[in-house]
Amino acid sequence: DPVASAEVDRARKLRMPFGKSPDGARKDAKRAVDILEAVVSKRPDYYRALFNLGLAWHEAGDYAKSSLAFEKAIKIRLDRKINDISMLNSAGWVSLQNSDYATAVSRLEMALKDIKQGTRATQSSVYYNLGQVYFLTQRFDKAEEYLSIAKEQYGSAQAAETLKLIAKTKSGIKARKLKAG
């Protein structure tokens, strides 16, 4: 549907920090939500619209609606066997940003199962995001495993920095234990 696709593209541009929609409007997550909801009301099974709606709702500050849109997109992805791990990575990242670590792990591990379907940048991001979740939940061995892949196989400078932070954190924990007795 070229009309729906054009509307999704217009909304996506409205979500981008430096994007501008064809009518000249600057970043406006709420306006993007309105556009995408109109598309989804006509095409409730339109995967790209639901994926972008999840991101737009996140940017507009409504995590519950964001999560619901991603869940619908994930269901369509599974039902139609759509090879798109970028949506799973984005959904995992949104869950991570909202401290919903269990959902983040679930979505990112789903992406990991199909990792070869992603671009190199998306693959790196999946490993980095998984490492971040495990770091924030103090599962340092798992964090180091995924961050090392992001660093060594994809050259992620962010992963390298987080690995240094993990080493400092582990060293501090060890020092406190020794001091305590």
LOGUFI-48110 format. One line per 5 residues: number of its first residue (from 1); their letters; for each residue z, x, y of N, C-alpha, C. Coordinates in nm, 2 decimals. Atoms other than C-alpha are relative to their C-alpha. Last residue first. Layout:
N
NUM) a) Z:X:Y:Z:X:Y:Z:X:Y | ...
% end
This chain:
181
181) gaklk) -0.08:-0.05:0.11:5.60:3.65:-0.95:-0.03:0.01:-0.13 | -0.09:0.10:0.05:5.50:3.47:-0.65:0.08:0.04:-0.12 | -0.11:0.00:-0.09:5.34:3.79:-0.51:0.11:-0.10:-0.04 | -0.07:-0.13:0.02:5.12:3.83:-0.81:0.13:0.00:0.09 | -0.07:0.01:0.13:5.02:3.46:-0.80:0.08:0.13:-0.02
176) rakig) -0.11:0.09:-0.02:4.95:3.49:-0.42:0.08:-0.02:-0.13 | -0.10:-0.07:-0.08:4.73:3.80:-0.48:0.13:-0.09:0.02 | -0.06:-0.10:0.08:4.53:3.63:-0.75:0.12:0.07:0.07 | -0.08:0.07:0.10:4.47:3.33:-0.53:0.07:0.09:-0.10 | -0.12:0.06:-0.07:4.36:3.55:-0.25:0.09:-0.08:-0.09
171) sktka) -0.08:-0.12:-0.03:4.12:3.75:-0.48:0.13:-0.05:0.07 | -0.06:-0.03:0.13:3.97:3.42:-0.61:0.10:0.12:0.02 | -0.09:0.11:0.03:3.91:3.30:-0.25:0.08:0.04:-0.13 | -0.12:-0.01:-0.08:3.76:3.63:-0.15:0.11:-0.10:-0.04 | -0.07:-0.12:0.04:3.53:3.63:-0.45:0.12:0.02:0.09
166) ilklt) -0.07:0.03:0.12:3.44:3.27:-0.38:0.08:0.12:-0.04 | -0.11:0.09:-0.03:3.35:3.35:-0.02:0.09:-0.03:-0.13 | -0.10:-0.08:-0.06:3.13:3.63:-0.13:0.13:-0.07:0.03 | -0.05:-0.09:0.11:2.95:3.40:-0.37:0.10:0.09:0.06 | -0.10:0.08:0.07:2.91:3.15:-0.08:0.07:0.08:-0.12
161) eaaqa) -0.12:0.02:-0.09:2.74:3.41:0.13:0.11:-0.08:-0.07 | -0.06:-0.13:0.00:2.50:3.50:-0.16:0.13:0.00:0.09 | -0.07:-0.01:0.12:2.42:3.13:-0.21:0.08:0.14:0.00 | -0.12:0.09:0.00:2.34:3.09:0.15:0.08:0.02:-0.12 | -0.10:-0.07:-0.08:2.11:3.40:0.14:0.13:-0.09:0.01
156) sgyqe) -0.07:0.08:-0.09:1.91:3.23:-0.14:0.11:0.08:0.07 | -0.03:-0.07:-0.12:1.67:3.48:-0.30:0.08:-0.08:0.11 | 0.07:0.07:-0.11:1.53:3.23:-0.55:0.03:0.07:0.14 | 0.14:0.05:0.04:1.60:3.39:-0.89:-0.07:-0.05:0.13 | 0.08:-0.10:0.07:1.90:3.61:-0.79:-0.14:-0.05:-0.03
151) kaisl) 0.01:-0.13:-0.07:2.07:3.40:-0.52:-0.10:0.09:-0.07 | 0.06:0.02:-0.13:2.01:3.05:-0.65:-0.03:0.13:0.07 | 0.14:0.03:0.03:2.08:3.17:-1.01:-0.07:-0.02:0.14 | 0.07:-0.13:0.04:2.40:3.34:-0.89:-0.15:-0.03:-0.03 | 0.03:-0.08:-0.13:2.50:3.02:-0.70:-0.07:0.13:-0.04
146) yeeak) 0.11:0.06:-0.07:2.47:2.82:-1.02:-0.04:0.07:0.12 | 0.12:0.01:0.09:2.69:3.05:-1.24:-0.12:-0.06:0.08 | 0.06:-0.13:0.01:2.93:3.13:-0.96:-0.13:0.00:-0.08 | 0.06:-0.03:-0.13:3.00:2.77:-0.90:-0.07:0.13:0.00 | 0.12:0.08:0.00:3.06:2.71:-1.27:-0.07:0.02:0.13
141) dfrqt) 0.09:-0.05:0.10:3.31:2.99:-1.28:-0.14:-0.07:0.00 | 0.07:-0.12:-0.05:3.47:2.88:-0.95:-0.10:0.06:-0.10 | 0.04:-0.04:0.13:3.56:2.53:-1.05:-0.09:0.12:0.02 | -0.07:-0.12:0.05:3.75:2.49:-0.73:-0.03:0.03:-0.15 | -0.10:0.06:0.09:3.62:2.14:-0.65:0.07:0.11:-0.08
136) lfyvq) -0.09:0.09:-0.08:3.46:2.27:-0.33:0.10:-0.06:-0.10 | -0.09:-0.08:-0.09:3.31:2.56:-0.53:0.10:-0.09:0.07 | -0.10:-0.06:0.08:3.18:2.33:-0.80:0.09:0.09:0.08 | -0.09:0.10:0.06:3.01:2.11:-0.55:0.11:0.07:-0.08 | -0.09:0.05:-0.11:2.87:2.41:-0.36:0.10:-0.10:-0.05
131) glnyy) -0.10:-0.11:-0.02:2.73:2.57:-0.68:0.10:-0.04:0.11 | -0.10:0.01:0.11:2.56:2.24:-0.76:0.11:0.11:0.01 | -0.09:0.12:-0.02:2.41:2.24:-0.41:0.10:-0.02:-0.12 | -0.10:-0.03:-0.11:2.28:2.60:-0.45:0.09:-0.12:0.02 | -0.10:-0.10:0.05:2.12:2.53:-0.79:0.11:0.03:0.11
126) vssqt) -0.08:0.07:0.10:1.95:2.21:-0.66:0.11:0.10:-0.05 | -0.09:0.09:-0.07:1.84:2.39:-0.34:0.09:-0.07:-0.11 | -0.11:-0.08:-0.06:1.68:2.67:-0.53:0.11:-0.08:0.06 | -0.07:-0.06:0.11:1.48:2.43:-0.74:0.12:0.08:0.05 | -0.08:0.11:0.06:1.38:2.23:-0.43:0.09:0.06:-0.11
121) artgq) -0.10:0.02:-0.10:1.25:2.55:-0.26:0.10:-0.11:-0.05 | -0.10:-0.11:0.00:1.06:2.65:-0.57:0.12:-0.02:0.10 | 0.05:-0.12:-0.07:0.90:2.31:-0.59:0.10:0.11:-0.01 | -0.02:-0.02:-0.14:1.04:2.07:-0.85:-0.07:0.12:0.06 | 0.08:0.09:-0.07:0.92:1.96:-1.19:0.00:0.02:0.15
116) kidkl) 0.14:-0.06:0.00:1.06:2.27:-1.36:-0.09:-0.09:0.08 | 0.02:-0.10:-0.11:1.41:2.14:-1.27:-0.14:0.06:0.01 | 0.14:0.00:-0.02:1.39:1.83:-1.49:-0.04:0.11:0.11 | 0.07:0.03:0.13:1.73:1.85:-1.65:-0.15:0.01:0.02 | 0.00:-0.12:0.08:1.86:2.01:-1.33:-0.07:-0.01:-0.13
111) amelr) 0.11:-0.08:-0.05:1.77:1.70:-1.13:-0.02:0.13:-0.08 | 0.12:0.08:0.04:2.00:1.49:-1.35:-0.13:0.08:0.05 | 0.03:-0.03:0.14:2.26:1.76:-1.31:-0.12:-0.07:-0.05 | 0.06:-0.14:0.00:2.22:1.72:-0.93:-0.02:0.04:-0.14 | 0.14:0.00:-0.05:2.27:1.34:-0.95:-0.07:0.14:-0.01
106) svata) 0.09:0.09:0.09:2.57:1.35:-1.18:-0.14:0.01:0.05 | 0.03:-0.07:0.12:2.73:1.64:-0.99:-0.09:-0.08:-0.09 | 0.09:-0.12:-0.03:2.69:1.47:-0.66:-0.03:0.07:-0.12 | 0.14:0.05:-0.02:2.83:1.14:-0.80:-0.10:0.12:0.03 | 0.05:0.04:0.14:3.14:1.32:-0.93:-0.14:-0.05:0.01
101) ydsnq) 0.05:-0.11:0.09:3.17:1.51:-0.60:-0.04:-0.04:-0.13 | 0.01:0.07:0.12:3.18:1.21:-0.36:-0.05:0.10:-0.11 | -0.11:-0.03:0.09:3.29:1.42:-0.07:0.01:-0.08:-0.13 | -0.10:0.11:-0.02:3.05:1.25:0.17:0.12:0.02:-0.10 | -0.04:0.00:-0.14:2.84:1.57:0.22:0.11:-0.11:0.02
96) lsvwg) -0.08:-0.12:-0.03:2.83:1.62:-0.16:0.06:-0.01:0.15 | -0.13:0.03:0.06:2.71:1.26:-0.21:0.09:0.12:0.03 | -0.06:0.11:-0.07:2.43:1.32:0.04:0.14:-0.03:-0.06 | -0.04:-0.06:-0.12:2.34:1.65:-0.13:0.08:-0.10:0.09 | -0.11:-0.09:0.04:2.32:1.48:-0.47:0.06:0.06:0.13
91) asnlm) -0.11:0.09:0.03:2.09:1.21:-0.32:0.13:0.07:-0.04 | -0.05:0.06:-0.12:1.88:1.48:-0.17:0.11:-0.09:-0.02 | -0.07:-0.10:-0.07:1.86:1.67:-0.50:0.06:-0.05:0.14 | -0.13:-0.02:0.07:1.78:1.36:-0.69:0.08:0.10:0.08 | -0.09:0.12:-0.03:1.51:1.27:-0.44:0.14:0.02:-0.06
86) sidni) -0.05:-0.02:-0.14:1.37:1.63:-0.46:0.09:-0.12:0.04 | -0.14:-0.04:0.00:1.37:1.60:-0.84:0.04:0.01:0.15 | -0.04:-0.04:-0.14:1.05:1.39:-0.84:0.15:0.04:0.00 | -0.04:-0.14:0.01:0.86:1.34:-1.17:0.04:0.05:0.14 | 0.05:-0.07:-0.12:0.85:0.96:-1.17:0.06:0.14:0.00
81) krdlr) 0.02:-0.14:0.04:0.92:0.82:-1.52:-0.07:0.09:0.11 | 0.15:-0.04:-0.01:0.86:0.47:-1.41:-0.03:0.14:-0.04 | 0.08:0.11:0.06:1.20:0.33:-1.53:-0.15:0.04:0.00 | -0.02:0.00:0.15:1.38:0.66:-1.45:-0.09:-0.10:-0.07 | 0.05:-0.13:0.05:1.24:0.69:-1.10:0.01:0.01:-0.15
76) ikiak) 0.15:0.01:0.00:1.29:0.32:-1.04:-0.06:0.13:-0.05 | 0.04:0.09:0.11:1.66:0.35:-1.14:-0.15:-0.01:-0.01 | -0.02:-0.07:0.13:1.70:0.66:-0.92:-0.04:-0.09:-0.12 | 0.11:-0.10:0.01:1.55:0.47:-0.62:0.01:0.08:-0.13 | 0.12:0.08:0.02:1.79:0.18:-0.67:-0.12:0.09:-0.02
71) efals) -0.02:0.05:0.14:2.09:0.42:-0.70:-0.13:-0.08:-0.04 | 0.04:-0.11:0.09:1.96:0.60:-0.38:0.01:-0.05:-0.15 | 0.15:-0.02:-0.01:1.96:0.27:-0.19:-0.04:0.12:-0.09 | 0.07:0.11:0.07:2.31:0.19:-0.31:-0.15:0.02:0.00 | -0.01:-0.02:0.14:2.44:0.54:-0.21:-0.07:-0.11:-0.08
66) skayd) 0.09:-0.11:0.04:2.30:0.50:0.14:0.01:0.02:-0.15 | 0.14:0.04:0.01:2.45:0.16:0.17:-0.09:0.11:-0.04 | 0.01:0.10:0.10:2.80:0.29:0.08:-0.15:-0.05:-0.02 | 0.01:-0.06:0.13:2.76:0.60:0.29:-0.02:-0.10:-0.11 | -0.04:0.10:0.10:2.69:0.42:0.61:-0.02:0.05:-0.14
61) gaehw) -0.14:0.00:0.02:2.68:0.68:0.89:0.05:-0.10:-0.10 | -0.05:0.10:-0.09:2.33:0.63:1.04:0.15:-0.02:-0.03 | 0.00:-0.05:-0.13:2.23:0.96:0.88:0.06:-0.10:0.10 | -0.09:-0.11:-0.01:2.34:0.84:0.54:0.01:0.05:0.15 | -0.13:0.06:0.00:2.16:0.51:0.59:0.11:0.11:0.01
56) algln) -0.02:0.06:-0.13:1.85:0.70:0.68:0.14:-0.06:0.01 | -0.02:-0.10:-0.09:1.87:0.92:0.37:0.03:-0.06:0.14 | -0.12:-0.07:0.03:1.91:0.63:0.14:0.04:0.11:0.10 | -0.11:0.09:-0.04:1.64:0.44:0.32:0.14:0.06:-0.03 | -0.02:-0.03:-0.15:1.41:0.74:0.27:0.11:-0.09:0.06
51) flary) -0.04:-0.14:-0.01:1.46:0.72:-0.11:0.03:0.03:0.15 | -0.14:-0.01:0.04:1.43:0.34:-0.10:0.06:0.14:0.01 | -0.07:0.08:-0.10:1.10:0.35:0.09:0.15:0.01:-0.03 | -0.01:-0.08:-0.12:0.96:0.62:-0.13:0.08:-0.06:0.11 | -0.08:-0.12:0.02:1.04:0.42:-0.45:0.02:0.08:0.13
46) ydprk) 0.07:-0.11:-0.06:0.89:0.09:-0.34:0.09:0.12:0.01 | 0.02:-0.10:0.11:1.04:-0.16:-0.59:-0.07:0.13:0.06 | -0.13:-0.05:0.04:1.19:-0.39:-0.32:-0.01:0.11:-0.11 | 0.03:-0.08:0.12:0.84:-0.42:-0.15:0.13:0.06:-0.06 | 0.13:0.04:0.05:0.86:-0.68:0.12:-0.04:0.06:-0.14
41) svvae) -0.01:0.14:0.02:1.23:-0.65:0.18:-0.13:-0.06:-0.05 | -0.07:0.03:0.13:1.20:-0.28:0.11:0.01:-0.15:-0.02 | 0.09:-0.04:0.11:0.95:-0.24:0.40:0.06:-0.04:-0.14 | 0.11:0.09:0.00:1.17:-0.43:0.64:-0.11:0.03:-0.11 | -0.05:0.12:0.06:1.47:-0.23:0.53:-0.11:-0.11:0.00
36) lidva) 0.00:-0.02:0.14:1.27:0.09:0.60:0.05:-0.13:-0.07 | 0.13:-0.01:0.04:1.19:-0.01:0.96:-0.01:0.00:-0.16 | 0.06:0.13:-0.02:1.54:-0.12:1.03:-0.14:0.00:-0.05 | -0.06:0.09:0.10:1.69:0.20:0.87:-0.07:-0.14:0.02 | 0.06:-0.04:0.13:1.45:0.42:1.08:0.05:-0.10:-0.11
31) rkadk) 0.13:0.06:0.00:1.57:0.23:1.39:-0.08:0.03:-0.13 | -0.02:0.14:0.01:1.93:0.31:1.29:-0.14:-0.07:0.01 | -0.02:0.03:0.14:1.84:0.68:1.23:0.01:-0.16:-0.02 | -0.07:0.13:-0.01:1.69:0.73:1.57:0.02:-0.05:-0.14 | -0.10:0.03:0.11:1.54:1.07:1.63:0.08:-0.12:0.02
26) ragdp) -0.08:-0.11:0.05:1.28:1.05:1.91:0.09:-0.04:-0.11 | -0.14:0.01:0.01:1.03:0.77:1.98:0.06:0.12:-0.07 | -0.07:-0.09:-0.09:0.68:0.87:2.08:0.15:0.00:-0.01 | -0.01:0.07:-0.13:0.49:0.57:1.92:0.09:0.08:0.10 | 0.13:0.01:-0.07:0.37:0.80:1.64:0.01:-0.07:0.14
21) skgfp) 0.09:0.10:0.07:0.73:0.88:1.55:-0.13:-0.01:0.08 | 0.04:0.10:-0.10:0.88:1.20:1.68:-0.09:-0.09:-0.08 | 0.12:0.08:0.02:1.06:1.46:1.47:-0.02:-0.10:0.11 | 0.09:-0.03:-0.11:1.30:1.72:1.59:-0.13:-0.08:-0.01 | -0.06:-0.04:-0.13:1.60:1.61:1.40:-0.09:0.03:0.11
16) mrlkr) 0.00:-0.14:-0.01:1.40:1.41:1.14:0.06:0.05:0.13 | -0.12:-0.06:0.06:1.50:1.05:1.08:0.01:0.15:0.03 | -0.11:0.04:-0.09:1.24:0.90:1.32:0.13:0.06:-0.05 | 0.01:-0.08:-0.12:0.97:1.10:1.13:0.11:-0.03:0.10 | -0.03:-0.14:0.03:1.08:0.94:0.81:0.00:0.09:0.12
11) ardve) -0.15:-0.01:0.01:1.07:0.60:0.96:0.05:0.14:-0.03 | -0.05:0.02:-0.14:0.70:0.65:1.07:0.16:0.01:0.00 | 0.02:-0.13:-0.07:0.62:0.79:0.72:0.05:-0.01:0.15 | -0.10:-0.10:0.05:0.78:0.49:0.56:-0.02:0.13:0.07 | -0.13:0.03:-0.06:0.58:0.26:0.79:0.11:0.09:-0.05
6) asavp) 0.00:-0.05:-0.14:0.26:0.44:0.70:0.13:-0.03:0.07 | -0.01:-0.15:0.00:0.33:0.40:0.33:0.01:0.05:0.15 | -0.13:-0.04:0.04:0.40:0.03:0.37:0.02:0.15:0.01 | -0.08:0.04:-0.11:0.07:-0.02:0.55:0.15:0.04:-0.02 | 0.01:-0.09:-0.11:-0.12:0.19:0.30:0.09:-0.04:0.12
1) d) 0.00:0.09:-0.12:0.00:0.00:0.00:0.00:0.09:0.12
% end
